[in-house]
Amino acid sequence: MTALTLTEPQLALARNAAQAALGVLPTSRELTVGEPMAAAADTLAEGQAITAKFSGAASGEVVVVVGQDLADALKESPLGELDLTAAVRPALEAASRVFGPTVLDPGQTMEPSVAMSALAAKDDAIAVPLVDGTDVRAILALALSPWPAEGRAMNPASAGAAMRGGLDMLHDVEMEVSAELGRTRMSVRELLSLIPGAIVELDRAAGSPADLLVNGRLIARGEVVVVDENFGIRITEIVAPGSERE
């Protein structure tokens, strides 16, 4: 196996990326982040891989390999077949954002050996196992061009200046904007038991501001209003990048 040449601070960044991905990776098991290793084609041969390139404060490629049990569970969900790429994309985004503001491409599903072989061919490609005890259940793999020096991600202000010219090209791109009153977590059994008239309790107190999300990412909060018999939201707070979960 190829020896890792990354510094300890860079390895710490890889662990942070894996931890961020694990936080939003759909899995029924309690997984933990294992020790980073050089990426290899046979790291996790059974399952499906989702790979995507990203650019911005850092450029590179991120791969998430999930075990076949998760892939099958999504495919055979009682709620219908769920798209694996869409289900895993939040984990890809979370991992790439550890290195600063980035733009992630749509991504694609591959066989694990194909995705990992392509990544392993890149310099300093690294794989971080997500484990259940001693069993590897998923993989977060990364290859950056180049890795941040001494493990430091690029300054967001510098990244913003470098990306501004490219963002001008996106001004006319339409994005999905949605308002959210609150959230809750439910088991599949609870979801399937819902009937007309059922009440779902949310994690938000009555009268609390609603969230405004762009492509699923929190950008502002505000109060619900009525505009010409339609609901609207009056912005009361712009959420600073990095403080979404506060």
MIROVO-862284 format. One record per residue (C-alpha): residue number from 1; residue in three letters; x, y, z. Coordinates in steps of 0.05 Angstrom, whole numbers, always signed. Each point is the difference from the previous one (the first is absolute). Layout:
     n   res        X        Y        Z
   NUM   ALA        X        Y        Z
...
This chain:
     n   res        X        Y        Z
     1   MET       +0       +0       +0
     2   THR      +25      +70      -17
     3   ALA      +26      +37      +61
     4   LEU      -34      +65      +21
     5   THR      +43      +62      -10
     6   LEU      -49      +51      +29
     7   THR      +18      +38      +63
     8   GLU      -37      -12      +65
     9   PRO      -38      +66       -6
    10   GLN      -22      -21      -70
    11   LEU      -21      -68      +27
    12   ALA      -40      +37      +53
    13   LEU      -36      +37      -55
    14   ALA      -18      -66      -33
    15   ARG      -27      -26      +66
    16   ASN      -41      +64       +8
    17   ALA      -28       -9      -70
    18   ALA      -20      -72      +16
    19   GLN      -32      +22      +66
    20   ALA      -40      +54      -37
    21   ALA      -23      -50      -52
    22   LEU      -19      -51      +53
    23   GLY      -45      +52      +34
    24   VAL      -47       +1      -60
    25   LEU      +12      -69      -30
    26   PRO      -65      -42       +1
    27   THR      +17      -63      +39
    28   SER      -36      -42      +51
    29   ARG      +65      -18      +35
    30   GLU      +40      +40      +51
    31   LEU      +65      +12      -39
    32   THR      +64      +32      +21
    33   VAL      +59      +29      -39
    34   GLY      +59      -47       -8
    35   GLU      +73      +14      -15
    36   PRO      +16      +30      -69
    37   MET      +35      -45      -50
    38   ALA      +24       +5      -72
    39   ALA      -58       -7      -48
    40   ALA       -3      -69      -34
    41   ALA      -48      -35      -47
    42   ASP      -17      -55      +50
    43   THR      -12      +43      +62
    44   LEU      -74      -16       -1
    45   ALA      -18      -44      -59
    46   GLU      -73      -14      +17
    47   GLY      -50      +56       -9
    48   GLN       -7      +63      -42
    49   ALA      +44      +61       -8
    50   ILE      -22      +72      -13
    51   THR      +55      +46      -25
    52   ALA       +1      +75      -15
    53   LYS      +51      +53      -15
    54   PHE       +1      +67      +36
    55   SER      +34      +67      -10
    56   GLY       +5      +66      +36
    57   ALA      +42      +11      +63
    58   ALA      +28      -69      -15
    59   SER       -4      -44      -62
    60   GLY       -3      -75       -2
    61   GLU      -45      -61       +0
    62   VAL      -39      -33      +55
    63   VAL      -27      -71       +1
    64   VAL      -49      -32      +48
    65   VAL       -6      -76       -2
    66   VAL      -59      -29      +37
    67   GLY      -10      -73      +16
    68   GLN      -48      -42      -41
    69   ASP      -49       -3      +59
    70   LEU      -11      +75       -3
    71   ALA       -5       +0      -76
    72   ASP      -52      -55       +3
    73   ALA      -39      +34      +55
    74   LEU       -6      +64      -40
    75   LYS      -19      -38      -63
    76   GLU      -54      -42      +36
    77   SER      -27      +54      +46
    78   PRO      -74       -7      +19
    79   LEU       -6      +73      -24
    80   GLY      +24      -20      -69
    81   GLU      +69       -4      -32
    82   LEU      +43      +56      +26
    83   ASP      +56      +29      -43
    84   LEU      +67      -19      +30
    85   THR      +37      +60      -28
    86   ALA      -51      +48      +29
    87   ALA       +1      -36      +67
    88   VAL      +76       +3       +6
    89   ARG      +11      +69      -31
    90   PRO       -6      +37      +68
    91   ALA      +59      -42      +25
    92   LEU      +41      +18      -62
    93   GLU      -16      +74      +11
    94   ALA      +16       -3      +75
    95   ALA      +68      -32      -14
    96   SER      +20      +50      -54
    97   ARG      -21      +61      +43
    98   VAL      +52      -19      +53
    99   PHE      +51      +30      -48
   100   GLY      -38      +66       -9
   101   PRO      -55      +25      -46
   102   THR       -6      -49      -58
   103   VAL      -46      -16      -59
   104   LEU      -15      -74       -9
   105   ASP      -18      -30      -67
   106   PRO      -63      -45       -5
   107   GLY      +39      -64      +12
   108   GLN      -11      -69      -26
   109   THR       -8      -72      +25
   110   MET      +55      -50      -16
   111   GLU      +24      -68      +20
   112   PRO      +45       +8      +62
   113   SER      +61      -31      -33
   114   VAL       -5      +46      -60
   115   ALA      -10      +63      +41
   116   MET      +55      -17      +49
   117   SER      +49      -21      -54
   118   ALA       -9      +67      -36
   119   LEU      +10      +37      +66
   120   ALA      +60      -42      +21
   121   ALA      +35      +20      -64
   122   LYS       +3      +72      +24
   123   ASP      +56      +26      +44
   124   ASP      -12       -3      +75
   125   ALA      -69      -32       -7
   126   ILE      -25      -21      +69
   127   ALA      -56      -44      +26
   128   VAL      -31       +6      +69
   129   PRO      -40      -61      +21
   130   LEU      -66       +8      +36
   131   VAL       -4      -59      +46
   132   ASP      -47      -40      +43
   133   GLY      +47      -29      +51
   134   THR      +53      -33      -44
   135   ASP      -44       -6      -61
   136   VAL       +6      +52      -56
   137   ARG      -71      +21      -20
   138   ALA      +16      +61      -42
   139   ILE      +58      +40      -28
   140   LEU      +13      +74       -8
   141   ALA      +57      +10      -51
   142   LEU      +33      +64      -23
   143   ALA      +51      +26      -49
   144   LEU      +17      +75       +0
   145   SER      +40      +39      -50
   146   PRO      +39      +21      +40
   147   TRP      -14      -16      +73
   148   PRO       +0      +63      +44
   149   ALA      +70      +13      +25
   150   GLU      +10      -26      +71
   151   GLY      -73      -20       +1
   152   ARG      -28      +71       -1
   153   ALA      -60      +12      -43
   154   MET       +2      +62      -44
   155   ASN      -23      +64      +33
   156   PRO      -74       +9      -19
   157   ALA      +10      +74      -16
   158   SER      +56      -17      -49
   159   ALA      -42      -56      -30
   160   GLY      -58      +48       -9
   161   ALA      +43      +49      -38
   162   ALA      +27      -54      -45
   163   MET      -69      -28      -14
   164   ARG      -36      +67      -12
   165   GLY      +15       +2      -74
   166   GLY      -27      -70       -9
   167   LEU      -62      +15      +41
   168   ASP      -18      +56      -49
   169   MET      -15      -55      -50
   170   LEU      -52      -30      +47
   171   HIS      -43      +62      +11
   172   ASP      -56      -25      -46
   173   VAL       +0      -71      +27
   174   GLU      -66      -16      +36
   175   MET       +4      -33      +68
   176   GLU      -53      -32      +44
   177   VAL      -20      +45      +58
   178   SER      -44      -28      +55
   179   ALA      -26      +21      +68
   180   GLU       +0      -50      +57
   181   LEU      -42       +5      +64
   182   GLY      +38      -55      +35
   183   ARG      +25      -72       -3
   184   THR       -8      -66      +36
   185   ARG      +27      -71       -7
   186   MET      -46      -59       -9
   187   SER      +11      -74      -11
   188   VAL      -26      -32      -63
   189   ARG      -53      -34      +42
   190   GLU      -25      +68      +25
   191   LEU       +0      +28      -71
   192   LEU      -41      -58      -26
   193   SER      -51       +9      +56
   194   LEU      -17      +72      -18
   195   ILE      -72      +12      -19
   196   PRO      -40      +63      -18
   197   GLY       -9      +40      +64
   198   ALA      +63      -25      +33
   199   ILE      +42      +53      +35
   200   VAL      +76       +0       -8
   201   GLU      +36      +39      +55
   202   LEU      +59      +42      -25
   203   ASP      +63      +21      +36
   204   ARG      -21      +74       -1
   205   ALA      -39      +39      +52
   206   ALA      -62      +36      -23
   207   GLY      +17      +71      -23
   208   SER      +73      -17      -15
   209   PRO      +28      +26      -65
   210   ALA       -3      -44      -62
   211   ASP      +63      -21      -37
   212   LEU      +14      +21      -72
   213   LEU      +41      -52      -38
   214   VAL      +33       +2      -68
   215   ASN      +10      -70      -29
   216   GLY       -9      -27      +70
   217   ARG      +51      +47      +33
   218   LEU      -21      +50      +54
   219   ILE      +14      +72      -21
   220   ALA      -50      +42      +40
   221   ARG      -57       +0      +50
   222   GLY      -64      +40       +1
   223   GLU      -73       +5      +19
   224   VAL      -57      -29      -41
   225   VAL      -45      +52      -32
   226   VAL      -58       -1      -50
   227   VAL       +9      +36      -67
   228   ASP      -61       +3      -45
   229   GLU      -29      -64      +31
   230   ASN      +67      -36       -8
   231   PHE      +48      -16      +56
   232   GLY      +66      +37       +0
   233   ILE      +59      +10      +48
   234   ARG      +26      +67      +24
   235   ILE      +76       -5      +11
   236   THR      +21      +17      +71
   237   GLU      +69      -31       +2
   238   ILE      +54      -19      -51
   239   VAL      +38      -62      +23
   240   ALA      +75       +6       -3
   241   PRO      +37      -57      -36
   242   GLY      +22      -53      +49
   243   SER      -53      +18      +53
   244   GLU      -58      -39      -31
   245   ARG       -5      -49      +58
   246   GLU       +3      +51      +56
